[in-house]
């Protein structure tokens, strides 16, 4: 069974000027919560169990979706205090049963085939991610990859960086990857797991529709682009 965790607990501070009464992933896009577009894509790709890692205004997510969406069983891993991205993933893992889980950011849609990620399940590595080429990699922080397809460096945000590959916010990982982090611990997945590269990280650069609604300009752009997908 294909399982996924959606990180849906952020405060959405940069989006607060246009969406003040909802958690960021629930921001309405053309009359539907942004999360619905993510769930539609996961349903299309055969996922059958999704865990929402919620926090801020968690009840808005639970009340809207309940426990089923288009054939996907839904569970909720609610954090009582902010746990960071790493703590939220560990919290979500408590509701998963498969050896491998896909993890997605709840404010980003990258509409691509997950097959390259899913194919890593049979390999020896415990962590893989998707990359996308963008004209303004400095906004996100660029990612450098060697000829074997392994990440060699995660670069900090740099407004002068120009075009490059970025982390698209979709991971495939073995649940054992975070076994040394107990449930309830607060930590950053990016700073404590990804960036130090203690674990080999396999990367796949793929092309597809990508949007991050974290800032008002892109949120407004989503209103016209997402309904056309």
C-alpha positions in Angstrom: 0.0 0.0 0.0 1.3 3.4 -0.9 1.5 5.7 2.2 2.2 9.4 2.4 2.6 12.1 5.1 1.6 15.7 4.2 3.2 18.4 6.4 0.2 20.6 7.1 1.0 22.3 10.4 2.8 25.5 9.4 1.7 28.9 10.6 1.9 30.5 7.1 3.2 33.8 8.3 4.1 35.2 4.9 0.6 34.4 3.6 -1.2 35.9 6.6 -1.9 39.2 4.8 -4.3 37.3 2.4 -5.3 34.2 4.4 -5.6 35.0 8.1 -8.2 32.5 9.3 -6.9 29.2 8.0 -3.8 27.0 8.2 -1.7 27.7 5.0 -2.4 24.3 3.3 -6.2 25.0 3.6 -5.9 28.3 1.8 -8.7 28.4 -0.8 -7.7 28.1 -4.5 -10.5 28.6 -7.0 -13.0 27.6 -4.3 -11.2 24.5 -3.0 -8.6 24.1 -0.3 -5.0 23.8 -1.7 -4.7 20.4 0.1 -7.4 19.0 -2.2 -5.1 19.5 -5.2 -2.4 17.5 -3.5 -4.8 14.7 -2.5 -6.2 14.5 -6.1 -2.6 14.0 -7.3 -1.9 11.3 -4.7 -5.2 9.5 -5.5 -4.2 9.5 -9.2 -0.9 7.9 -8.4 -2.4 5.1 -6.3 -1.8 6.2 -2.7 -4.3 4.7 -0.3 -3.3 6.1 3.1 -2.4 9.7 3.9 -1.4 11.1 7.3 -1.8 14.8 7.8 0.8 16.1 10.2 -1.2 19.0 11.6 -0.6 21.7 14.2 -1.8 25.3 13.8 -5.7 25.3 13.4 -5.6 21.5 13.0 -9.4 21.3 13.5 -10.0 23.0 10.2 -8.3 20.2 8.3 -10.0 17.4 10.3 -13.4 18.9 10.0 -13.2 19.4 6.3 -11.7 16.0 5.2 -12.8 13.5 7.9 -11.2 10.1 7.3 -11.6 9.4 3.6 -11.0 11.2 0.4 -11.4 9.6 -3.1 -10.5 6.2 -1.8 -7.7 7.4 0.4 -7.8 6.6 4.1 -6.9 9.7 6.1 -5.3 9.9 9.6 -4.2 12.9 11.6 -0.9 13.3 13.6 -1.6 16.4 15.6 1.3 18.2 17.3 0.4 19.9 20.6 3.5 22.1 20.5 5.5 23.0 17.4 7.8 20.1 16.5 9.6 21.5 13.4 9.5 19.5 10.1 11.5 16.6 11.6 9.3 16.2 14.6 6.2 16.4 12.5 7.5 13.6 10.2 8.3 11.4 13.2 4.8 12.2 14.6 3.2 11.2 11.3 5.3 8.0 11.1 3.5 6.7 14.2 0.4 6.3 12.0 2.2 4.5 9.1 2.7 0.8 8.7 4.8 0.4 5.4 8.6 0.3 5.3 8.8 3.2 3.0 6.7 6.5 3.1 6.5 9.5 0.8 6.6 12.9 2.6 5.3 16.1 1.0 5.1 19.7 1.9 1.5 20.8 2.3 2.0 24.2 0.7 3.7 23.0 -2.5 2.3 21.1 -5.5 4.8 19.4 -7.8 2.7 17.5 -10.3 5.0 14.7 -11.5 5.1 10.9 -11.7 6.4 9.5 -8.4 7.7 6.3 -10.0 11.4 7.3 -9.8 11.0 7.7 -6.0 8.9 4.6 -5.5 11.5 2.6 -7.5 14.1 3.4 -4.8 12.2 1.2 -2.3 14.1 -1.9 -3.6 17.6 -0.2 -3.2 19.9 0.1 -0.3 19.5 3.8 0.3 17.0 5.1 2.9 16.3 8.6 1.5 15.5 10.0 -2.0 14.0 13.3 -3.2 12.7 15.1 -6.3 14.4 18.1 -7.7 13.2 20.7 -10.2 15.0 23.2 -12.3 13.8 26.8 -11.7 15.0 30.2 -13.0 15.3 31.6 -9.5 16.9 28.9 -7.4 18.2 31.5 -4.9 14.7 31.9 -3.5 14.6 28.3 -2.3 18.3 27.3 -2.0 20.0 25.3 -4.8 20.9 21.6 -4.7 24.1 20.2 -6.2 24.2 16.6 -7.5 27.1 14.4 -8.7 27.0 12.2 -11.9 25.9 9.2 -9.8 22.7 11.1 -8.9 23.6 11.7 -5.2 23.3 15.1 -3.5 26.7 16.6 -2.7 25.5 19.9 -1.3 22.4 21.9 -0.2 23.2 25.6 -0.7 21.7 28.4 1.3 19.2 30.8 -0.2 21.1 33.4 -2.3 19.2 36.1 -4.3 22.1 36.1 -6.8 22.2 32.4 -7.4 20.2 32.4 -10.7 18.8 29.3 -12.3 19.4 25.9 -10.8 18.0 22.7 -9.2 15.9 23.1 -6.1 14.5 20.6 -3.5 10.9 20.2 -4.7 9.7 19.1 -1.2 8.8 15.5 -2.0 10.8 12.7 -0.3 10.7 9.0 -0.2 12.2 7.5 3.0 12.5 4.4 5.0 10.7 4.8 8.3 13.9 3.6 10.1 15.7 6.7 8.9 14.5 8.7 11.9 14.6 5.9 14.5 17.1 7.9 16.6 14.6 10.8 17.0 11.9 9.9 19.6 8.3 11.0 19.1 7.7 14.5 20.5 11.3 15.8 19.8 11.5 19.1 18.1 14.0 19.3 15.2 14.4 20.5 11.6 14.5 17.7 9.0 16.3 20.0 6.6 19.0 21.1 9.0 19.6 18.0 11.0 19.0 15.2 8.4 19.2 16.6 4.9 22.0 19.3 4.9 24.6 17.4 6.9 24.4 14.5 4.4 25.2 11.9 7.0 22.9 9.7 4.9 23.3 9.3 1.1 20.5 11.2 -0.6 19.5 10.1 -4.0 18.0 12.8 -6.2 15.9 12.8 -9.3 15.6 16.0 -11.4 12.2 15.9 -13.1 10.0 18.4 -14.9 6.4 19.2 -14.2 4.1 21.8 -12.9 5.4 23.3 -9.7 4.0 26.0 -7.4 4.7 27.0 -3.8 1.8 29.1 -2.4 3.9 30.4 0.5 4.0 34.0 -0.7 1.0 36.1 -1.8 2.1 36.5 -5.4 2.3 32.8 -6.1 -0.9 32.2 -4.1 -2.7 34.6 -6.5 -1.1 32.9 -9.5 -2.4 29.5 -8.2 -6.0 30.8 -8.5 -5.9 30.7 -12.3 -3.3 28.0 -12.9 -4.5 25.1 -10.7 -8.0 24.8 -12.1 -6.5 24.3 -15.5 -4.4 21.2 -14.6 
